[in-house]
Structure formats: C-alpha cells, structure tokens
Amino acid sequence: MLLLDRVLRTVVAAGTLDVTWPDGRTVRYGTPGTGPAAAIRVRDAATARRVALNPSLAFGEAWMDGAIDTVGDSTLYDVLDLLMRNLAKGRMPWHARAAERVARWFRRLQQRNPARRARRNVAHHYDLSGRLYSLFLDRDRQYSCAYFPTGNETLEQAQVAKKRHIAAKLCLDRPGLRVLDIGSGWGGLALTLAAEYGADVTGITLSEEQFRESNARAEAAGLSHRVRFLLRDYRSVTDRFDRIVSVGMFEHVGIVHYDTFFRTVSRCLAPDGVALIHAIGRPDGPGVTNAWLRKYIFPGGYTPALSEVLPPIERSGLLVTDIEILRLHYAETLRHWRERFARNRDAVAALYDERFCRMWEFYLTACELTFRHQGHMVWQAQLAHRATAVPLTRDYISRAEAEAAARTAAQSPVSTGT
C-alpha cells in the first residue's frame, strides 16, 4: 500500500481523491477546490501493489474484478476524469514513464497483424453478440466517430451527418460509381451510398458476425444488386474502384503494415478516383496503445500520429488532397454510447456477466476522457492520384451535404398540422 500511496501523491495534484485502504483508513490526495473530487475503495494489499507497479494494466483489471470500486456518490467517470486530467499535465510516476518507453521497443511486434492474426483480433471484439451493439449504438449501428455540426445533434442525427460528410468528400457526382468500403462494419455506410447516391458498393470485413448481418440488411433493403459484402482481408483485393472509403478500420492495420495498406489503396483506386480514410489519431507524436485496452478490447490496435501516416502515403504515390481534424466529436459520440450502455446495463448483464459490464464501462469511459483530456482526435485524409480529382476549394463539401439533407427532407412525409 505504501507504494501506491506514493504513486497517488505524485499523480493527484488538482482536485481530490479520497482512498479507503484495506485497513479502513481513508486518505485524501490532492488539493480541495482545485478540480474534481472522487472517492474509491481498494479491497486488498495485493491489488494496491499490482496497481502501483503496473497502473496502465492493473487499474482497469482491478475495476473489472471489483477490487477497486467507487465510494458514496462517486462514479467511475468521476474517478477517471480526475486521474486523466492530472495525467494530461504530465503527472505520471517515473516507473510508468519508463514502462511506456520500454513498450515502444516492442510495439512493432505487438502491432504485427498478418491476415490470420488480423481475423483473430477482429473476432475478439466485433464477433460479440450483435445484440450487445444494438444496446448502445444508433439504429444504423455506426461504430465510429459521429459528426456534430452544431454539437446539439442526437446520436442518430450525428451519425447521419457523418455519412453525409464522408459521401461529400468522396465526390459521388454520378450514379454507378464503384466503391470499395474497407472495414464495412454492419453495412450502414455502404447501404447509404447505394441507396442515396446510386453507388455500386463492395464492402469487406473480417468479422463473420458483421458479414452475415450486413448481407442480410442488403437483402432486406432490396439492395443486393448494388451492394455486396465479402469476408476478405484488404490485402487480397485486386479489383479497381472509382472510390475507396475506410472508416474506423485503419486503427487495426498496425504500423508494420501501413505501406501495404496505402499501396493497396493506390493499386485499387482508379486513375481519376478519390479515397477517404477516417481514423483515430494522437496529437503528440508516436506512442503505444494502453496495455489494458490492447489486452481486453482491441488486440493489435493502435491510433497513430499523422507523422506515422503521411510518409507511407507519400511512398504509395497517392496525393493528399485534404486533411480534416475532428477534435471533440468522438468524445461526444462516446458520451452517447456510455449513457446508452448505462441505460441498458441489465440487458448487457443478461447477455454476459457483471465483469463484462464493468469492463465495457471502463472502456467507454476511459476512451471518452482520452479524447477530452489527452488530445486524441479523428483525422480524415482524402487521397487521389491526380490533383484534379477533386474541386479546387472545399466549398463543394458543405454544398453536397446540404443537397443530401434537402433530398432526405423532400422524401420524408411532412405534416401540415391541419
């Protein structure tokens, strides 16, 4: 307990954290009135020792097991908010900084994702019960950052806006364009591009659950003639497409394979084509994936700095025609997911168990706060072979979004109120 006590005295400066130790003592760390307040209980000395020695992994594990829990009115959000605010100011114990430096030596090995391992990693997360995702995602099961033009949108509205924003950047100016969707999820984006823009879409995924569900959705929507989903690794695609899109999949590629990924996009994109890659990034240069997140949620996953992404794009021969940074959009998306998960917690527990619920609460909360306090963001990179593939200015994006919104409004029944 003494070691964790020292760690907390180092970490907690702004705000206060009350810790009730296994012997019943309660100690306050930090400074009252300087930030948020939270309170936790540590169950036993072994837990305290594990967390002190390896906080990036053991704190989340202790939460999952109930060995660390909140006290009184405090919530997990309160606790992580307090800790991550302080960590964002560089208040990390020396041994944790040393462990992160060591982890960097092994990150290329950890992110090595040949086809067989990539499929295993995808199955770990995306082949969970489809019922689980329906309990916290929007109706279209968009499992990536939504787009909040005003910040006041509902989750459903923001996910529709995200799809319109991406479609606008793809320059879908005529029907019949062949589109490749790399990492097509449950099919929502591909179905939208086919139904609303007349595109012919091929979606690829490594998740058997998503493969089955997305093809069933295409059949039910009467779009099977224009949309098909394949269980396929991106490296095996050889066809040529007018447009290529990838949303929320690049985080699973691994830095070892960035050259292969962008060479594949370059090879499969028509000479006058346009590609749009949407992914999470980090603003402070290359790093490592949090040990707990890598073990329990996204094995093989990594959110890159743009300094790691742009060189392989350049080597592929593709041109970057536009880059946009979406800053707090994913924080708001995760807030919606976290709140919906909480409302449906009993249903999730019926599917799995209490430990699973606590694991996913930790995942959703920690990720939201990473975007709020540690600068993580989403980047969208538009790519092409030719500088003339897209219009000269960005006005076309908002214009295309407005036209899509107008089409949707015109197709919806409007009540006159009489």
N, C-alpha and C positions, 0 to 999 in steps of 0.2 A: 504493500500500500504506500510505502514511503516513496517509491519511485514514481508512481502515478501522481502522488501529491506534488512532487517536483515538476512533473510534466505540466500539470494544470496551473501551477503558479507561473510557469513560463508562457503558456498559451493564453490564458484568460486575463486580459488587461481591461478591455472595455466591456461594461456590463458585469453581471454577476452570475456565477454558477454555484448553487448550493449542492454539495455532495454528501449524502448519508452513507457512511462507510459500514462495512460488515459488523463492526463492533458497536454500532448505534450512534456514534458521533456524527454530527453534521458540521461541515466546514464550508465557509463561504470563500470563493475565489473571485478575484476581480475587484471592481470599484463601483459601488452603488451609484446610480444616477448617470452613468456614462454610456449606457447601452442597454440592450435587452436583458431580461432575467430569466433563469430557468433553474430547475432542480431535478436531480437524478438520485437513484439509489444503486449502489454497487453491491451485488449479492455476496461475493466471497473474495478472499485474498487472491485466489488463483486468477480470477477474472481481472482484478486490478493489475496483476503482474503482466498478464498477456496484453492488455490494452496499453500499458506503459511501454512495453518492449516493441510492439508492432501495431500502433494505433490505426494505420490505414486499413488493415485487415481485421484486427481483433475487435475494434469498437462495433463495427457492423455485425460481426458474428455474435458478440455479447448481446446486442439488441435483439437479434433473431431468436436467441435462446432464452430471453428474459432475464439474463444475468445482469443486465443494466436496464433499468426502467425509469420512467418519469415519476415524479412525486407531486401530489397536490394537483393544481390546475395546469401544470406544465405539460406541454405536448412534445412529441418528437421534433416537430417543426421548430419549436422554441429552442430546444437544445442544439440542434444542428445550425440554426440561424446564428445563435450566439457563438458557437465554435468556429463556424466558417467565416464569420465577419472578422474574428481575430486572426485566423489563419491567413486570410487575404491580406493582412497587414504584415505578413512575414513572421508571425509569432509561432514558428514551428520549432520544436525541440531539435537539438543538434543531431541526435541519433536518427530521427525521422528524415532529416535532410540527407544524412549520409546514406540511409537505406534507399532513398529515391535516386541518388547518384549511382549506386550500385545497380539498381533496377534498370537504369538506362543502358548499362552494358549488355543486358540480356533482352532488350526489347525487340530486337530484330528476330531473335529466336521465338519469343512469345507471340509475335505477330506473323509468323510464317504460316500461311494459310493455303497449302495446296488443295486441290479440289476435294479430296476425301475429308480432310480436316475442316475445310470450309463448310461442307454439308453437315458435319457433326456439330460445329459451332452454331450454325443456323438452327438446327433441330433443338438444341439446348434451350433456346429462347422462343422461337417462333412456332414450334410444333407443340406448344402447350395447348390446352383446351381452347378452342375458338370461343367458347362461352366466356372465358376469362376476359378476352379483349373486348367483347361486346358490353361488358360491365363498366368500362371506363372510357373507351374511345367514342368518337362520334358515330353517327349511323353508317357512315361510309367506311368505317374502320381505317381512317388515315392515321398511321402510326409514325408520324414525323411532324416536324415543326409546322404549326399553323401560321397564318399571316393575318395580323391585326392592323388594318389600315388606320383605324381610329383608336384602338385599344379597348373599345366598348363592345366589340362583337361577341356573340355567343361562340362556343366551340364549333358548332355546326357552320355558322357564318364564316368564321375564320378559316376553316378547312376548305370551304368552297372558294374563298378568296385566294388561298394558297394555290389551288389548282388553276385558277384563272391567271394568277401571276406567272406561274410556270408556263402555261399554254401561251401566254403573250410573248414570253421570251423565246419560245420555240418557233415563233413566226409561222403559225399554221394558217397560211393565207389562201389555201385552196384545199378542197376535199381530195381524198385519195392518197395523201402523203403517207409513206411507210414509216412507222415509228417503232423504235426498239425501246422498251422500258426495262432497264436493268435493275432487278430487285423490285419486282412489281407488287409485292405485298398481297393484300386481299383484292387487288384489281381495281380499286376505285379510280385511280388516275387514268388508267388505260381505258376503262369504260367511259369515263367522261370525255376523253379525247376522241373516242369513236362516236359517241352519241351526239356531242355538241359541236364537234369540229370536223366530222366526217373522215377522221384518220383511220388508217388500217394499222392496227397495233399488234405487235408481238411482245408479250411480257415474259420475262424469265425470272425464276425464283429457285432457290434450293430447299424451300420449305414444302414438304408434302402436304401439310395442312393448308397452306396458302394456295398451293397448286390446285387442290381439289375445290376449295371454296371459290376461288376466282373463276375457274371454268364453269362452275355451277351458276355463278352470278351472270356470266356472259350468256349462258344458255337461257336463264330465266328472263334476261332483258331483251332477248331476241337479237343479240349482237354477235353471235358466234361466227357469223360470216365476215365480221370485220375485226374481231378480237380473238386471239388465242393465247393461252398461257402454257409455257413449257417448263418442265423440270430440268433446268440446264444451268451449267456454270458459264459465266460471261466469257471465259477464255475459249469456249468451244464454238462461239458464234462466228460464222463466216459470211453471212449474207450482208448485203449493202442496204442501208436505210437512209431516207431523206432527213430524218430527225432521230436523235437519241436523247433519252432522258433517264436520269438516275436520281432517285430521291431517297435519302436515308439509308443507302446501301454502302456508300464509299467508306463509312466508318468500319466496315467489316473486311475491307480489302487487305489491310496491313501494309506498312511502309515497304516491305520487301517486294511487294507486287505492284507498286504504283506505276512503274514503267510499263509493265504488262497491261495494266488496266487502260492507260491512256493510249498505248499502241493499238489495243483492241478497238477503242472508240475511234481512233484515227482510221484504222483499216476498214471499219464497218460504216463509216459516215460518208455519204455521197460527196462528190467534189464541191457542190453548192449547198451542202447540208448544214444544219445547226444542231448543236448538242447543248444540254443544260445539266450540270451536275450540282446537286443540292446536298450539303453535308454539314455536320458539326465541325467546328474548328476551335483552336485555342489561340489566344492573342499574344501570348508571352513566349513564343518560340517552342521548339520541340520539347516534349515531355514524355511522361509514361502514364499508362492507364492505371487508375486507382486499383490497388490489389484486390479489394473486396468486390468491386464492380467486375473486374476481369474474371474472378473465380466464380461468382454466383449469377451474374446477369449476362455479360457479353464476353465470353471467352474469345480471345483473338481480336477483340475490338480495340480501336484507337482513334481518337479525334486529333487530326493533325494541325500543325501550324501551316499557314499559307506558304511559308518559306520551304516546307517539305513537299508541297503540292505543285508549285509553279515550275520548278526545274524539270520534273518528268513530263509535264505538259509541253514545255519547250522542246524537250528531246523527242517527243512524239511527232513534232511537225505541226501540231494544232496551234491556232491563234486564239488568244484570249480576247474576245470581243466585248465582254462585260463582266464585272465582278460586283456583286452587291453583298453587303454585310447586314444581316438581320440580328439585331443585338438582343433585345429582351423578349422577342417573340416566342422563343422556346420556353422561357421562364413562365410566361403566361399560359402556354399550351400545357406545360407540366402542372401548373396550378389547377387547371380544369381537370386533368386526369387524376391528380391526387384527391381532389374533392369528390369526384365521381366514384373513385375507388373506395373512399371512406363511406360514402352513402350506401354502397353495395358490399360492404365488407362481409356481412353474414353470408351472402351468396358465394363470395370467393372462398370463405372458410369451408362452406359445404362442398366446394369442388376440390379443395386441397386440405390445408390444416392451418392452425394458428401460426406456426413457424413460417409458413409460406406467406401468410398475410403480413407478418412483421417484416419479412424480407422485402416484399414489394413496397410496403410503406417506406422503408428505409431507402430503397432505390428511387422512388418517385420524389421523395422529399429532398434527398441529397442532390439529385440531378437538378431539380428546380433551383436550389440555392447555389449550385455551382454556376448557373447562368446569372443569378442575381449578384453574387459577391465575388466570383473568381473569373469573371470576364469571358467565359465561354460564349460562343456565338454560332450562328449558322451562316455559311457562305454559299452563294450561288454563282457558279462560274459558267458563263456562256462561251462556247467554243465553236470554231469553224475552221475550214481550210482556207477560205477566202475572206479578205477584209470586206468584200462587197456583199457577203451573205446576209447581213442584217442592215437595217436602215442606219443613216448617219447619226441620228440623235436618239435619245431614249424616250422621246415623246410617244413612240409607237406602243410602248408597253402600257401606259395608262389608257391610251386610246383603245387598245384591244381589250383591256379589262372592262372598260365602260361599255363597249359594244357587246361583250359577252353577258354583262349584267342586264343590259337592255333586252337582249334576246330572251333571257330567262324570264324577265318580268313580262314580256309580251306573251310568253307561252303559259303563264300562270293565270288561273281564273281570278278575276278581280271583282270583289263585291262592291256594288254601288251604294249599299246601305239603304236601298228603298224597297 
